[in-house]
Amino acid sequence: MDLGKEIKERGKRVERGTGSLVSVEFAVLYHWHAALSAADDKWMQDIIRDAYPEVTSFDDITVEMYHNVVKQYATKIMKNEPRTWTFGGLKRGPDGRFNDHELADLIKSCVEEPAHAFGAHGTPASLKVVDIMGQLQARNVFNVCTLNEFRRYLNLKPYETFEDWNQDVSVARAAELLYGDIENMELYPGLMAECTKPFMPGSGVCPGQTTGRGILDDAVALVRGDRFLSYDFNSNTLTHWGAAKLHESGGGSYGGVLPKMIFGALPHAFTGTSPYALLPFYTPEAARDILKTNKVLNMYDLNRPPSDREVISIQTNEGVKKAFEDRDSLRTMYQQAIRNCSDGHEFMIGWDDAKRHDPRSQTLQKLFFEDGFEKNVAAFFSTTVQKLIQKNSLATVKTRKSIDIVRDVTNITPVLWLADRFALPLKTAEQPRGVMTIYETFTAFLVLFLYQGFNIIPGNEWKLRDGAMKAAEPLLKIFTTHLKTQQGIQEHVVDWLAKGSAFEVGPNADRLYHGLANTKLPIDDLASDCMNIGTPVIGNLTAQASLLIDLFLKPAYSQYKNRIVELAHSTDESSERELQGYVFEGMRHAGIVPGLPRVATRDVTILDGARGPITIPAGHTVLIATSKAAMDPAAFPDPEKLDPTRPLKDYTLLGHGMHACFGARLVGTALAATLREVFKLKNVRRAPGKQGRLTFVESEVGGVKLKRYLDASSRESVVPTSLTLHYDD
């Protein structure tokens, strides 16, 4: 067949998706014994010796002996049910499953084992008899064509001499003595012993020329004939989510698909930057050379990852507090990610040493939280949410309006607040000379949030890091410019200031940058502080507001919604405390953060409340599951009930102890103001159909559910991106 042309059988066009038609010639083509590894050879040797322990030379194995080897091997297997079969020394558990640790170790050992080369004299002695059987089958049973006839079928130039076929004089001469004329060369030995492709950049597979071309043609035909890759490869069959999932790029794997399967099946046995998973067809040594040549070696971890690193979760309120307090045994995991995004600079949430953490935290809190902070936040969020609803509402009928409350309100308001607080030069219709649009700013902070603190499942780490490092560049430049401007370092001011932009620095930002500059700390450290203070604001506030609105619109929560509507219309000062109570209670039931990760520096045991002691081996990731602790009846009696009078000190949703959320004062006030404005809307309700609900998929880590919300293209996102509401005008 010719690539790109129609595929025909008996003169008729073969339709797509009609199944795979494999010729006997291609059955011959796929005898790749020469490429087997030394470990494969040993496996075969052990099977032969099990039947013939007296064998001294595998060259002496006859066809009859091999038949007996296979018969004995098959007899042993068939004595048991297929569900009990095993291989490679693995053992099944009581449930019939293989141990994930052992499977992962087996895969890693296979990655480390190099394949051998194609070509003459390459088949190991233990499989010499299989080559003999293959040649006899091709000749006597299949009655296949000759090598040159096969080449003509593949539109390849026929070999004219034995030296064309193989430049090794001894191999060519042996073939000539056997066949006399190159046209007589049989297909099986012709394919197995022909000259091979020289090693060069690109594919490391170096088969013979005919074999290589045959593989390519066969691959095209297989894809074309596979209904799953032709007719069924669409969103109607796979769902929009399934189609989007299959089109995700494999970060760090140069487009590879197998790494996704490895991470999906054995997520805790491979790190997200390990070539063992990302480049599994290359030995670690070969992968190192490739990555070094591509100048990305520093982005990968070449050490063989351990296979027993399941995430262990702490799930009770008592256990969560103990885990947060044990900073010697359970360390934060953020700092390396922060360094990667901050030009090597650190941030206080990554410091477990109180002597380093507390002074910087106190300094930043004094500067960040002005007198009347909560009042200012409430005013900003109330006013901004009102304006965005008015601006983005669509009159669908005379008495009804529609608003995408997530896309056009809750995912925007925190960005605008952060822009005001840090004087971010947003690019808008009113300010066309800004640096970043609202959406670009939201996306930049979100990828930083995901990479620095939310990525506990391997597989996306490489992709997240790449995106986060790119997102950090313009943000750091903005913060650095403001700080240098305050210190009079004018030569470094970026264009949007140097060219006399109309952008104005508000009083909050002016006060903040003046205060930061007066600390005399290094400007790059302060720029990192600014970016990392803003990151959780976008990651948490946007999504949490969306989830609370969605929660209180559920039928099961209608009684709480009715009370929130009453509070939204109240001007009584007590209404604010009760409304914030509903915010924290709503976060217990629908929090955006499943928990916070830590890594065990040593073997440690944590008393996890009613669950008893939880032993954590050194090196394991620990998920301090604040979402689970929020439903702990020991801390929150009758946890399914929303009680806005519960003491705020009982919640661990925003962390606990030294690493309690820096912006905790912002959360309750901002979310209460948002709920107040949304539930002031007359008869606010969900839009009918899919647009009026959040769609998500779930996975589980350490016994804790993780949700991924689907965006308009059905791609997974850690935060909701759209939810349409209706209300009466």
C-alpha positions, -999 to +999 in steps of 0.1 A: +000+000+000+011+036-004+008+059+026-020+085+021-037+066-007-068+044-005-065+010+010-080-017-013-087-054-010-094-073-042-098-041-060-124-027-037-119+002-013-116-008+024-138+014+045-126+030+077-134+014+110-141-021+096-115-039+117-080-050+113-070-073+084-036-088+091-016-106+064+007-136+071+035-114+058+030-091+087+029-120+111+064-128+099+074-091+102+068-090+139+094-117+149+116-093+170+136-118+190+169-100+183+156-070+202+148-088+234+167-078+266+191-099+286+164-103+312+140-117+286+167-141+274+172-153+310+135-158+315+134-181+284+165-199+296+149-206+330+118-221+313+139-244+292+161-255+321+130-262+341+121-289+315+156-299+306+179-292+335+207-312+319+209-288+289+244-273+285+240-254+252+208-238+240+220-243+205+212-279+209+174-274+216+154-291+189+119-283+177+106-314+194+123-304+227+108-269+224+073-283+219+078-303+251+089-272+270+058-253+260+036-283+267+050-286+303+047-249+309+012-248+296+002-278+317+013-261+349-006-230+340-038-248+330-040-266+363-053-234+378-080-209+369-068-179+348-077-156+377-049-172+398-022-171+371+009-151+379+042-141+364+076-126+372+076-140+407+046-118+417+020-131+441-017-123+442-034-110+473-066-125+489-087-103+465-068-116+434-049-084+428-012-080+424+006-058+448+009-023+433+044-018+449+057-050+432+041-041+399+057-007+400+091-021+408+087-046+379+080-017+355+110+003+368+133-027+364+120-032+329+127+005+321+163+000+333+168-031+311+180-021+276+167-038+245+192-054+222+197-045+185+180-057+154+200-075+128+219-106+119+232-128+147+210-109+172+186-136+183+197-151+217+205-188+217+175-196+239+152-185+211+172-198+182+148-227+179+119-202+177+136-185+147+139-219+131+102-226+137+092-192+124+112-197+092+096-232+086+061-218+092+067-190+068+080-213+041+058-244+045+026-232+061+021-196+051+039-200+017+049-163+019+065-142-009+102-135-011+119-105+004+121-085-028+084-093-036+075-079-003+096-048-009+079-042-042+045-045-024+057-018+000+069+004-029+105-001-019+133-006-044+142-043-046+177-053-035+200-060-064+228-077-046+233-094-013+257-066-003+228-042-008+208-062+016+236-065+042+269-047+041+285-072+064+306-093+040+304-125+060+266-122+063+261-113+027+284-142+015+266-167+037+232-157+022+246-158-013+259-194-007+224-204+005+202-187-021+224-180-051+203-151-063+190-121-042+156-127-058+155-161-040+160-146-006+132-159+017+111-133+036+119-145+071+157-145+071+156-116+047+138-095+073+156-107+103+192-102+090+190-072+066+210-041+073+195-019+100+188+018+103+218+037+117+213+052+152+205+089+149+184+116+167+147+106+167+134+072+173+158+049+191+143+019+173+167+009+145+150-020+126+159-031+091+147-009+063+119-033+051+108-039+087+107-002+095+086+006+064+063-023+070+057-013+106+048+022+095+024+010+069+009-014+093+004+012+119-015+035+095-037+006+084-044-004+120-054+031+130-075+035+100-092+002+105-099+006+142-134+019+148-124+033+182-098+056+165-120+065+135-158+065+137-160+063+175-134+089+182-158+118+189-175+134+218-209+118+211-194+084+218-167+093+244-186+122+260-172+157+259-151+150+290-137+118+275-127+134+243-111+163+261-092+139+284-078+121+254-066+153+239-046+165+270-010+170+262+015+149+282+037+174+300+074+163+301+067+132+280+071+149+246+034+140+238+036+104+251+003+087+261+017+057+281+028+080+310-009+089+316-017+053+319+012+047+343+002+077+365-034+066+364-028+030+374+001+036+399-001+072+409+020+069+441+048+049+427+062+075+403+070+112+407+056+137+383+090+146+369+104+110+367+117+097+333+108+063+346+072+073+339+075+102+314+100+084+291+095+047+299+109+034+266+143+048+274+167+035+300+176+062+326+210+066+311+196+072+276+170+095+290+197+115+308+215+120+275+184+131+256+173+155+283+208+169+286+210+175+248+176+192+250+189+214+279+160+204+302+179+180+325+173+202+355+135+198+351+135+160+357+143+138+387+164+109+374+166+089+406+146+057+407+114+067+427+103+045+455+072+024+448+055+026+482+046+063+486+009+062+490-006+094+504-017+089+540-044+112+553-052+126+588-090+130+589-102+141+624-102+176+638-080+164+667-055+147+644-054+176+620-045+200+647-017+176+660-004+172+625-003+210+619+015+215+652+042+188+646+064+209+623+095+188+630+080+155+617+057+169+591+072+195+569+056+218+543+061+209+507+056+243+490+091+258+492+107+242+461+077+251+440+079+287+453+116+289+445+109+276+410+084+304+404+102+332+423+137+332+408+150+311+438+134+333+465+113+318+493+081+326+511+071+323+547+045+295+542+074+272+533+093+279+566+086+255+594+110+274+617+090+299+638+121+320+642+121+327+604+084+326+599+069+347+626+089+380+622+082+380+584+045+372+590+041+399+616+058+424+593+036+416+563+004+414+584+011+449+598+014+463+563-013+443+546-041+447+571-049+484+577-073+498+603-108+490+592-096+462+569-128+442+572-150+472+566-131+481+535-132+445+522-170+443+527-175+476+509-153+466+479-168+432+474-204+445+478-200+473+454-180+453+429-204+423+429-233+446+424-216+463+394-206+431+378-241+416+381-256+447+366-231+449+338-231+412+328-268+403+333-287+394+302-325+401+299-338+368+285-374+377+288-393+408+299-393+400+336-363+377+339-325+382+338-297+357+334-261+359+348-231+335+347-223+341+383-190+323+382-175+334+349-186+370+352-187+377+389-171+354+415-141+346+393-135+383+386-142+401+419-111+388+438-089+397+408-102+432+409-097+434+447-061+421+443-055+446+415-066+474+437-046+461+467-013+457+447-019+482+418-019+455+392-021+473+358-050+454+343-057+457+306-093+468+303-115+489+279-109+519+302-072+512+305-061+497+271-024+502+280-025+478+309-002+448+311-025+418+317-062+413+312-085+402+340-086+366+326-048+365+322-043+376+358-068+351+371-051+323+351-016+333+362-025+332+399-045+300+395-017+280+379+006+292+407-019+281+432-022+247+417+015+241+413+025+254+447+000+239+470-026+218+453-007+193+432-006+161+453-013+137+425+017+129+403+013+132+366+006+170+361+036+183+380+058+189+350+030+207+331+020+227+361+055+238+368+061+249+333+029+269+333+035+284+367+071+296+359+058+314+328+028+329+347+051+342+374+073+363+351+050+392+344+037+393+380+072+395+395+080+422+370+051+443+381+057+438+418+095+445+414+087+477+394+064+491+421+090+483+448+119+498+429+098+529+421+092+534+458+129+533+464+137+557+436+152+532+412+136+547+381+158+531+354+141+497+359+105+509+355+087+490+328+071+505+298+036+509+313+050+533+338+079+549+319+057+560+290+033+579+312+005+555+314-028+568+328-028+539+353-031+552+389-018+536+421-045+537+447-041+547+484-041+510+496-014+500+472+006+532+478+006+526+515+015+489+511+045+495+488+058+524+509+057+501+539+074+472+521+101+495+508+108+508+543+115+473+556+148+474+537+144+438+528+158+427+494+134+438+467+133+404+450+122+388+484+095+414+487+083+408+451+081+371+459+061+379+491+036+400+471+030+373+445+027+345+470+002+365+492-020+370+461-019+334+449-042+318+475-066+348+472-074+339+436-072+301+442-094+301+472-118+330+471-130+326+435-138+289+438-152+291+473-177+318+464-189+297+435-192+265+456-212+284+484-237+298+459-241+263+443-245+247+478-272+271+490-292+266+458-295+229+463-329+217+474-315+200+505-303+234+517-334+255+509-340+263+546-306+278+549-310+297+516-342+313+529-324+325+560-295+338+540-320+358+518-334+373+550-299+382+562-289+396+528-317+422+532-309+430+568-289+460+579-287+448+615-250+445+626-257+410+640-266+398+605-230+400+594-218+376+621-246+351+613-239+354+576-202+347+581-213+318+603-231+304+572-200+310+551-178+288+574-206+262+577-210+262+540-172+257+536-175+227+559-199+211+534-184+224+502-148+235+507-125+240+478-094+227+496-095+189+504-065+193+526-030+205+529+000+183+521+030+176+542+060+152+540+072+131+568+108+137+577+109+106+599+087+078+611+059+093+631+026+083+647-003+107+649-033+101+671-061+107+647-090+111+670-116+083+668-095+067+640-068+059+665-030+061+659-019+066+622+017+055+615+034+075+588+068+062+575+095+087+566+093+101+531+055+096+527+032+125+517+006+133+543-027+149+534-040+169+564-076+164+553-093+196+566-123+187+545-127+154+564-120+171+597-147+196+590-173+168+592-159+152+623-188+148+648-164+150+677-156+186+668-189+195+651-218+177+667-245+169+642-221+178+614-247+175+586-266+205+601-255+240+594-252+259+626-239+295+621-233+299+658-205+275+660-173+291+674-149+302+646-120+289+666-132+253+661-126+254+623-094+241+607-105+248+572-080+276+569-051+258+586-041+258+622-012+271+643+018+288+627+007+281+592-029+292+596-041+311+565-024+345+562-056+360+547-081+344+571-095+379+579-103+384+543-122+351+537-152+354+559-158+391+551-154+388+514-175+357+510-203+371+532-204+403+511-206+382+480-234+360+493-253+391+505-253+406+470-262+374+451-290+364+474-304+399+474-315+392+438-352+386+436-361+349+433-325+339+424-324+304+411-305+280+388-309+283+351-325+251+337-304+223+323-266+219+323-258+256+325-274+258+359-253+232+376-216+224+382-203+194+364-174+176+379-155+143+381-141+128+413-110+109+422-097+097+456-064+102+473-058+088+508-095+082+513-103+119+505-124+129+475-109+153+450-132+171+426-123+184+392-148+208+376-154+207+338-151+240+319-170+250+287-147+226+267-151+198+292-115+201+303-108+195+340-103+225+362-097+226+400-121+256+402-156+260+387-157+282+356-194+286+348-227+286+366-257+304+352-285+318+375-318+334+367-335+361+388-365+383+384-361+419+372 
